[in-house]
Amino acid sequence: MWSTSSSRKRLPTYLADISEERARIARELHDGIAQELAAIGYALDSEIGRTDTSAESRRALRSIREEVTHLNAKVRAEIFQLRTSREPHAQDQLEQALQEIDIDFAIVGSLPKDSTGVELCKVLVELARNARDHGEATTLEIDITTECITLENNGRTSHPMKDDRYGLVGIAERLHSIGWEMTLESGFSQIEIRPVN
């Protein structure tokens, strides 16, 4: 016979089992796919740097290298999600993700404590990766208010590749789904995100 009291007693054990399984999967991804992707990236870097690599081959290899970097970032984002609690505060997610990206950052203000905050966190993390990987930024400042979120970095104001290669289309779509929009105030070095009026 089903019992609510016995169910409640089993719940902590059940949640602990889920947490352990998430941690195990995260370790396997980190020690497996993530490391293999990193090794492929280093191998590509080596080929790109060879003096006997033709200009045409170098361009093709750099394109592949960018795709590997982007894929590795996605895998590491999934690892981060697995290692966090089931409903972490978006602000905590943002700070931990920026630490893993390895960029000097400062945050003023706090993200909403709801699903909107979670979506905004994902957007900010992706923009931070773009600033570091494609704009060569080393510092990032994020100012958060209810009316606007401003990101400023010390990277290039323009990137040499097409915007859609940086996931900006996906970012715009994610923002649209929660009623927000993005504008580039000073190219890629300053970005504003605000609710649609």
Residue pairs with C-beta under 8 A, 6 or more apart in sequence:
18 86
19 85
22 82
22 83
23 82
23 83
25 82
26 79
26 82
26 83
29 75
29 78
29 79
29 82
30 76
30 79
33 75
34 72
34 75
34 76
34 79
37 68
37 71
37 72
37 75
38 72
40 68
41 65
41 68
41 69
41 72
44 61
44 64
44 65
44 68
45 65
47 53
47 57
47 61
48 58
48 61
48 62
48 65
53 61
66 161
66 165
69 133
70 133
70 167
73 129
73 133
76 100
77 97
77 125
80 93
80 96
80 97
80 100
84 92
84 93
84 96
89 113
89 117
90 111
90 112
90 113
90 117
90 118
90 120
90 121
91 107
91 110
91 111
91 113
91 117
91 121
93 118
93 121
93 125
94 107
94 111
94 121
94 124
94 125
94 142
95 107
97 121
97 125
97 128
98 105
98 125
98 128
98 140
101 125
101 128
101 129
101 132
102 132
103 128
103 131
103 132
103 137
103 138
103 139
103 140
104 138
104 139
104 140
105 128
105 139
105 140
105 141
105 142
106 140
106 141
106 142
107 141
107 142
107 144
108 141
108 142
108 143
108 144
109 142
109 143
109 144
109 145
109 149
110 144
111 117
111 120
111 121
111 144
112 120
115 178
116 178
116 180
119 174
119 175
119 177
119 178
120 149
120 178
120 180
120 193
122 174
123 171
123 174
123 175
123 182
123 193
124 142
124 149
124 151
126 167
126 170
126 171
127 151
127 171
127 191
128 140
128 151
128 153
130 159
130 166
130 167
130 168
130 188
131 137
131 140
131 151
131 153
131 155
131 188
131 189
132 138
132 140
132 155
134 155
134 159
134 161
134 166
134 188
135 153
135 155
135 156
135 159
135 188
135 189
136 155
136 156
137 153
137 154
137 155
137 156
137 189
138 154
138 155
139 153
139 154
140 151
140 152
140 153
141 150
141 151
141 152
141 153
142 149
142 150
142 151
143 149
143 150
143 152
147 194
147 195
148 192
148 193
148 194
149 192
149 193
149 194
150 190
150 191
150 192
150 193
151 190
151 191
151 192
151 193
152 189
152 190
153 188
153 189
153 190
154 189
155 188
155 189
156 187
156 188
156 189
157 186
157 187
157 188
157 189
158 187
158 188
159 166
159 188
163 169
168 182
171 182
172 181
172 182
175 181
175 182
175 193
179 195
179 196
180 193
180 194
180 195
180 196
181 193
181 194
181 195
181 196
182 191
182 192
182 193
183 191
183 192
183 194
184 190
184 191
185 191
185 192
